[in-house]
């Protein structure tokens, strides 16, 4: 036999509480409260399917109680009001503020029962609407709004790690293999992400290929490293299975993390800092993780005991493929060094400037896509950066005047396979770095 559905009856007059309980108790599990405040406390403990409440009560009326509960739990709680007052606008106000029904006292037993039955019959639909409002329609994870609300509630008085998770090079999947395959990758990544989280953790999709998670009651950096490696390994393995074994898109994920309450105890602050940590990962090879630390630069200046430790700090994360994509400030330093190097050793470095024009798509997006494409086409010794909103700069190592065109043709061939290439014009300027 199925468990009875639960109704919380709220009325400051005990005679009406008992009468209502008697009418409904044969069919429903009925619990009672004598005030709005008591009802809020009972709701947390008992999680009723609906509330049947008197409208006019001392201290906190029915409207105030309903509003307080909805703010606390961030979803529509089915509430039916009852009142002995006649000739006012309570009924209209009840229905316009979100109550599901309204009945006047004294009421007949069969009328009350029929009204409650109607609400319970529609409860599945109400709960379905609530789920639709809370969840991302594609993945079933929490959506951006719900994720923010639930995490904000947890971090006020709790602790844990907030993680921003971004799929690397995902746009290339859509462009090369189509959006249907892209959706499969997103769905699979959602499943993998959910599988490495505990039931008490919050996992959401905040848009496109961006996800968020909050792991409660932990500050374990080792756990973060293990999960990052697992996610990268699993999504790449699935992509090769789903797309093709020779798929060479550098698909993976980057994670920016922030520890609560060390770096804050509200969602907005933690989100901003996790985003900064994510940016650091993206600028340093991707497919890894970074934890935001205000004193990170100071801690890196401590004395190091061995040359091995120094190399670990200075070195790039292992397993990175493709060209070295770096911010413009770092590119300037590499550029200046190579000019000096070329003067003395005739190494053979070519400097390429790709300039974009587009009337259909923001130029900035075209350049971002082009940088991703170049990275997968060039060698690990080549260097790439984005300059302004319309240019991509490249340094090709050991490339003579005769053969630098080979990697350029490879880049443009790959680029022209993408849909976005048809929405832009690319102009190339090339020169030997030292003349």
Number of C-alpha atoms within 10 A of each C-alpha: 3 4 7 13 13 19 24 22 25 28 26 18 13 13 10 16 21 13 11 21 19 12 16 18 14 10 12 16 16 22 18 22 21 18 22 27 16 13 23 16 12 16 16 12 9 12 12 19 19 21 26 24 30 28 26 18 18 11 9 15 17 25 22 13 18 23 14 16 19 12 10 11 13 14 16 19 21 20 24 24 24 25 20 12 12 10 6 8 9 18 19 11 12 20 15 10 11 16 20 17 18 21 17 15 12 10 13 10 13 11 11 17 15 11 14 19 15 11 20 18 10 11 15 11 12 16 16 12 13 15 15 14 16 19 19 19 13 12 18 16 23 25 23 18 15 21 24 19 13 17 25 17 16 19 21 14 11 14 20 20 26 27 28 27 25 23 22 20 19 20 20 20 21 17 16 17 14 13 13 10 16 22 17 16 23 20 16 17 25 21 14 15 22 17 11 14 15 11 10 10 17 22 24 27 28 20 12 12 20 17 24 28 22 27 22 19 13 13 17 11 15 9 10 20 14 11 17 21 16 14 20 19 15 15 22 20 14 16 23 15 12 14 16 11 11 8 14 12 22 21 22 24 27 28 30 26 29 29 25 26 16 14 15 17 20 18 20 12 12 26 20 14 23 27 19 19 23 26 16 20 20 22 12 16 20 24 25 23 25 22 23 21 17 11 8 10 9 9 10 10 8 8 8 11 8 8 9 9 11 12 10 10 12 8 9 12 13 9 7 15 15 20 24 24 25 18 13 16 10 11 21 13 10 14 17 10 11 20 16 11 15 16 13 9 9 11 17 19 24 20 19 20 18 20 18 19 18 17 9 10 12 14 19 17 12 22 24 17 18 25 22 22 22 26 23 19 22 21 16 15 13 19 23 23 22 22 17 10 15 19 23 22 21 25 25 23 18 15 18 14 13 7 10 21 13 10 16 18 11 13 19 16 12 17 20 11 12 18 14 17 18 12 15 17 14 17 10 13 10 17 13 17 18 16 7
